[in-house]
Amino acid sequence: MKKIISICSALLMLTFVKAASQDTIPFVHDPVMAYENGIYYIYSTGQNISEMTSTDRRHWTFLRGGLLHTIPVWTHCIPDFKNHIWAPDVIRWHGKWWMAYSCSSFGMNSSAIGLLQAKTLWKNVWKDEGMIIKSMSSDHYNAIDPNFVIDGNDQPWLVFGSFWDGIQLVPLNHNMHVQKNIKPRTIACRYAHVPSNIINPTSKNAGVNAIEAPFVFKHNGWYYLFVSWDYCCRGIQSTYRVVVGRSRKIMGPYLDAEGKNMLDGGGTLVIQGDKKKYEAAGHCAVYHFGNNDIFICHGYNISEGGASTLIQRRIQWQSDGFPILEKE
């Protein structure tokens, strides 16, 4: 476990150093994106939440020191967590920007998802709104990798999860917190039946239900659930890839292009490593910018020794309604 954490830390340190010195190279991990007043923002895993800005999505400037100036005191309830924040998500809803972020330790499900709120992105003044949801070792889920979803009735939801019992969905109230006495519902798993011969190379605690990093994108009356399968954070040994399913209803069921339920291990491939530029790719987000639907994720870049760099691809929607990505 210590070896895996050291590899992740080294790769992320390489990410921050290169991004600060070469702002045209977007070295990121678990990226999400937002747009406001002609500026694109990337938020990603890093010390105090990593942030980059751009006016064209090609040339990026790295914000030294991270987004948060002070880590909220409530996060001390998570063992071993300090200020290395994972997998944020950001959305504009009802005139405010909302950001969710993950507090955890590698391979453990003693985790929490925090909430920030801001009136505008460019001022970079975020208000702590406390904890959205927490998981402990006794829970069947892991409270990391959040993604906000607003359904057709203007109801906010949180989809999240990593390993354990898979991807979770829970409704939120108007303050973006979990409604009282409501429990998360599992909507996707890696396997219908876990094979007995599979071993998790990164953590014995997390098991082998290797699914995480959900992102829901609404298109043409469908909710598309993108998830990452298999293993991240191992450089050129990573096996990450992204698959997708869709549903007419936010609560599912989410089916892949062959009609297989994602609860039973279904998922249509969207992107994986090409073994030329990227060994693996995952933890995605999807946005509608201008006239295009844009897919982003991080890829474990072979020429950079396995460090994770930003991938951006335009989405084309096939006749069957499922997405394919244009080539770089």
C-alpha positions in Angstrom: 0.0 0.0 0.0 2.8 2.4 0.9 4.5 1.7 -2.4 1.3 2.5 -4.3 0.8 5.7 -2.4 4.4 6.7 -3.1 3.9 6.1 -6.8 0.7 8.2 -6.9 2.4 11.0 -5.0 5.4 11.0 -7.3 3.3 11.1 -10.4 1.1 13.9 -9.0 4.2 15.9 -8.0 5.5 15.6 -11.5 2.1 16.8 -12.7 2.2 20.0 -10.6 5.9 20.9 -11.4 5.4 20.5 -15.1 2.1 22.3 -15.2 3.6 25.3 -13.3 6.6 25.5 -15.7 4.9 24.6 -18.9 1.4 26.0 -18.9 0.7 24.6 -22.4 1.0 21.0 -21.1 -2.1 20.1 -19.1 -0.9 17.6 -16.6 -3.9 16.7 -14.5 -5.6 13.8 -12.6 -9.4 13.4 -12.3 -10.2 16.6 -14.3 -13.5 18.4 -14.4 -14.1 21.6 -16.3 -16.2 24.8 -16.1 -16.7 27.9 -18.3 -17.4 31.4 -17.2 -17.0 34.8 -19.0 -14.6 33.5 -21.7 -12.4 31.5 -19.4 -12.3 27.7 -19.0 -11.4 26.3 -15.6 -10.0 22.8 -14.9 -10.2 21.5 -11.3 -8.6 18.2 -10.4 -6.9 16.1 -7.7 -4.1 17.9 -5.9 -3.0 19.8 -2.9 -5.9 22.1 -1.9 -7.6 21.2 -5.2 -5.6 21.8 -8.3 -6.8 24.6 -10.7 -5.9 25.6 -14.2 -7.3 28.3 -16.5 -7.4 28.8 -20.3 -9.2 30.9 -22.9 -8.9 28.3 -25.7 -8.7 24.9 -24.0 -5.2 24.5 -25.5 -2.9 26.8 -23.4 -3.3 26.4 -19.7 -2.0 28.3 -16.7 -1.6 26.5 -13.4 -2.7 28.2 -10.1 0.1 27.7 -7.6 -1.0 26.7 -4.1 -4.4 25.3 -5.1 -7.9 26.5 -4.9 -8.5 26.3 -1.1 -6.5 28.6 1.3 -7.8 26.8 4.4 -8.9 23.1 4.7 -12.2 22.9 6.6 -11.8 21.6 10.2 -14.6 19.1 9.8 -12.4 17.1 7.3 -10.3 16.0 10.3 -12.9 13.3 10.9 -11.3 11.4 8.0 -8.2 9.3 9.2 -4.9 10.4 7.6 -6.5 13.1 5.4 -4.6 16.4 5.3 -4.9 18.6 2.2 -4.4 16.2 -0.7 -8.0 16.5 -2.2 -9.3 14.1 -4.8 -11.7 14.2 -7.7 -13.7 17.5 -7.4 -16.8 18.2 -9.4 -18.3 21.6 -10.2 -21.6 22.8 -11.5 -23.6 26.0 -11.8 -27.1 25.8 -10.4 -29.6 28.5 -9.3 -27.1 31.3 -9.9 -24.3 29.8 -7.8 -21.3 27.6 -8.4 -21.2 24.4 -6.4 -18.2 22.2 -5.9 -18.0 18.7 -4.4 -14.6 17.2 -3.4 -13.3 14.0 -1.9 -11.5 13.4 1.4 -10.1 10.0 1.8 -7.0 7.7 2.0 -6.0 5.3 -0.7 -7.7 1.9 -0.6 -10.0 2.9 2.3 -13.7 3.7 2.5 -13.5 6.0 5.6 -14.2 8.9 3.3 -16.3 12.0 3.0 -17.5 14.3 0.2 -17.3 18.0 1.0 -19.2 21.0 -0.5 -18.1 24.5 -1.5 -20.1 27.3 -2.9 -19.1 30.5 -4.8 -20.8 33.3 -6.7 -18.2 33.4 -9.4 -15.2 31.4 -10.5 -12.7 34.2 -11.3 -12.7 35.7 -7.8 -11.8 32.2 -6.4 -13.6 32.8 -3.1 -15.3 29.6 -2.0 -17.5 29.2 1.1 -17.3 26.0 3.1 -20.8 24.3 3.1 -19.7 21.3 5.2 -20.1 17.6 4.4 -22.5 16.2 1.8 -22.1 12.5 2.7 -19.7 10.3 4.6 -18.8 6.6 4.5 -17.2 4.4 7.2 -15.6 1.0 7.1 -19.0 -0.5 8.0 -20.7 1.0 4.9 -21.1 -0.9 1.6 -20.0 2.2 -0.4 -17.1 4.7 -0.6 -17.9 8.4 -0.5 -15.5 9.7 -3.1 -15.6 10.7 -6.8 -18.7 12.9 -6.7 -20.7 14.2 -9.6 -23.7 16.5 -9.5 -26.7 15.8 -11.7 -29.8 18.0 -12.2 -32.7 16.0 -13.5 -35.6 17.2 -15.7 -37.6 18.4 -12.7 -34.7 20.6 -11.4 -34.0 18.0 -8.7 -30.3 17.8 -7.8 -28.7 14.3 -7.3 -25.2 13.1 -6.3 -23.7 10.1 -8.1 -20.5 8.9 -6.6 -18.5 5.8 -5.6 -15.4 3.8 -5.9 -15.1 0.0 -5.6 -17.0 -1.6 -2.6 -20.7 -2.0 -3.8 -20.1 0.1 -6.9 -21.6 3.4 -8.1 -24.1 5.1 -5.8 -26.9 7.6 -6.5 -28.7 9.8 -3.8 -31.1 12.8 -4.1 -30.0 16.1 -2.6 -32.0 19.0 -1.1 -31.9 22.6 -2.4 -28.8 23.2 -0.4 -27.0 20.3 -2.1 -27.0 18.0 1.0 -28.3 14.5 1.3 -32.0 14.5 2.3 -32.7 13.2 5.7 -33.1 9.4 6.1 -32.3 8.8 2.5 -29.8 6.1 1.7 -27.7 5.8 -1.5 -28.8 3.3 -4.2 -26.4 1.2 -6.2 -26.8 1.8 -10.0 -23.6 0.1 -11.5 -21.1 -2.6 -10.7 -18.0 -3.9 -12.4 -19.1 -7.6 -12.3 -22.5 -9.3 -12.1 -20.6 -12.1 -10.3 -17.1 -11.4 -9.0 -14.6 -13.9 -10.5 -12.7 -15.9 -7.8 -9.4 -15.6 -9.6 -9.2 -11.8 -9.7 -6.8 -9.9 -7.4 -6.8 -6.2 -6.7 -3.2 -5.1 -7.4 -3.6 -1.9 -5.5 -5.6 -2.6 -2.3 -6.9 -5.7 -0.5 -9.3 -3.6 1.4 -11.2 -2.3 -1.6 -11.9 -5.7 -3.1 -12.1 -6.3 -6.9 -15.3 -4.4 -7.8 -13.1 -2.1 -9.9 -15.6 0.6 -10.9 -15.5 4.3 -10.0 -15.5 7.9 -11.1 -19.1 8.2 -12.4 -20.3 11.1 -14.6 -23.9 11.6 -15.8 -24.5 13.6 -19.0 -28.0 14.4 -20.3 -28.4 14.1 -24.1 -31.5 13.8 -26.2 -33.8 12.7 -23.4 -31.3 10.2 -22.0 -29.1 10.1 -19.0 -25.7 8.7 -19.9 -23.7 7.1 -17.1 -20.0 7.1 -17.8 -17.8 5.2 -15.4 -14.2 4.0 -15.2 -13.3 0.4 -14.9 -10.2 -1.3 -13.5 -7.2 0.3 -11.9 -5.8 3.9 -11.8 -2.8 5.5 -10.2 -0.2 3.0 -11.2 1.5 5.0 -14.0 2.2 2.8 -17.0 0.9 -0.2 -15.1 -2.6 1.4 -14.9 -5.5 -0.4 -16.7 -8.1 2.3 -16.5 -10.8 2.6 -19.2 -14.2 4.3 -19.6 -17.5 2.6 -20.4 -21.0 4.0 -20.7 -24.7 3.0 -20.4 -27.9 5.0 -20.6 -31.4 5.3 -19.1 -34.5 7.4 -19.6 -34.7 7.8 -15.8 -32.1 9.2 -13.5 -32.4 6.2 -11.1 -31.9 3.7 -14.0 -31.7 1.0 -15.0 -28.6 2.0 -17.1 -28.2 -0.3 -20.1 -25.2 -0.6 -22.5 -25.5 -0.7 -26.3 -26.2 -4.5 -26.1 -28.9 -4.0 -23.5 -26.9 -5.3 -20.6 -27.7 -3.7 -17.2 -24.7 -1.8 -15.7 -25.7 -3.4 -12.4 -24.8 -6.7 -13.9 -21.4 -5.5 -15.3 -22.7 -3.9 -18.5 -20.9 -1.0 -20.2 -20.1 0.0 -23.7 -16.4 1.0 -24.3 -15.7 4.7 -24.8 -12.0 5.0 -24.4 -9.0 2.9 -23.3 -5.2 3.0 -23.6 -4.0 2.8 -27.2 -0.6 1.5 -26.0 1.1 4.1 -28.2 0.5 7.5 -26.5 -1.5 6.3 -23.5 -1.2 3.1 -21.5 -4.7 3.7 -20.0 -7.3 6.4 -19.7 -10.1 7.2 -17.3 -11.9 9.4 -14.8 -13.9 11.4 -17.3 -16.3 14.3 -17.6 -18.6 15.4 -20.4 -19.7 19.0 -21.3 -21.6 20.9 -24.0 -19.4 23.8 -25.1 -20.7 26.0 -28.0 -22.0 23.6 -30.6 -20.0 20.6 -29.4 -20.2 17.9 -26.8 -16.7 17.5 -25.3 -15.3 14.5 -23.5 -12.3 14.9 -21.1 -10.4 12.5 -18.9 -6.8 11.9 -17.9 -4.5 9.4 -19.7 -1.4 7.8 -18.4 1.1 9.2 -20.9 3.8 6.7 -22.0 6.2 9.4 -23.2 5.9 11.1 -19.8 6.8 8.0 -17.8 3.1 7.3 -17.0 2.2 10.7 -15.7 -1.4 11.7 -16.3 -2.2 14.3 -18.9 -5.4 15.8 -20.1 -7.3 14.1 -23.0 -10.0 16.1 -24.8 -12.1 14.6 -27.6 -15.2 15.7 -29.4 -18.2 13.3 -29.1 -20.1 12.0 -32.1 -23.4 10.4 -31.4 -24.1 7.3 -33.4 -27.4 6.2 -34.9 -28.0 3.9 -32.0 -27.7 6.9 -29.6 -24.3 5.9 -28.1 -21.2 8.1 -28.1 -18.0 7.6 -30.0 -14.9 9.9 -29.6 -13.2 11.7 -32.5 -9.5 11.1 -32.8 -7.0 13.6 -31.4 
